[in-house]
């Protein structure tokens, strides 16, 4: 069973009503038991996304119906599905710590070989804080490696950071299969579902965004803004095992994630 099937299988059978669905320019939000975020994936696995086929009707569906979009080639329906799933989650306090993903990577990657799937704006900040850093990217920037180099780079890494966008584009299972058992594996980004289900797939840390003030986040996304700049969000890291962190006084200075 792959990651997407594992997430869906963990939902209760009783339908969970949806209160709102907003597919914004950059971010998608669904509210049900809580408020879930996902990046708006504007391209599908077989070409550009033109429209949402049931626009105006998604809020009438249950969470269980919306999460089926994770298996869809339509990237925006997958974003709605992931946000719907995350809207059901309340992080377990005993496994959660308020910590930025890149502050986490700077600690775990000291003197280590780090491979990151996805080029984040904070990459340059991280470069001088870990032993080595190689970035895999579907659209490589100068210094990045193409996504096709994953089988060559991931098996020899000490720390592997995987963007949660790989859930939306259906590549996460193949990437996790390349991770050696000795490596520390992190799934990160605002789309990362804060669920222990990922621990069953070899993930050690999940660094994502938890919404504490949904009205602020909804208004920001509806008005074309970034969820990362909305009031009422926290950067949360879930830990598979107890881990002693040196908590920074402030988050990484190069943006929030």
PyMOL commands that set and color helices and strands:
alter all, ss='L'
color gray80, all
select helices_A, chain A and resi 3-9+58-60+63-71+75-86+93-95+101-108+123-127+147-156+165-168+172-178+196-201+214-222+227-229
alter helices_A, ss='H'
color red, helices_A
select strands_A, chain A and resi 20-23+27-31+35-39+43-44+47-48+96-97+113-117+132-137+145-146+159-163+184-188+205-211+233-239
alter strands_A, ss='S'
color yellow, strands_A
deselect
rebuild
show_as cartoon
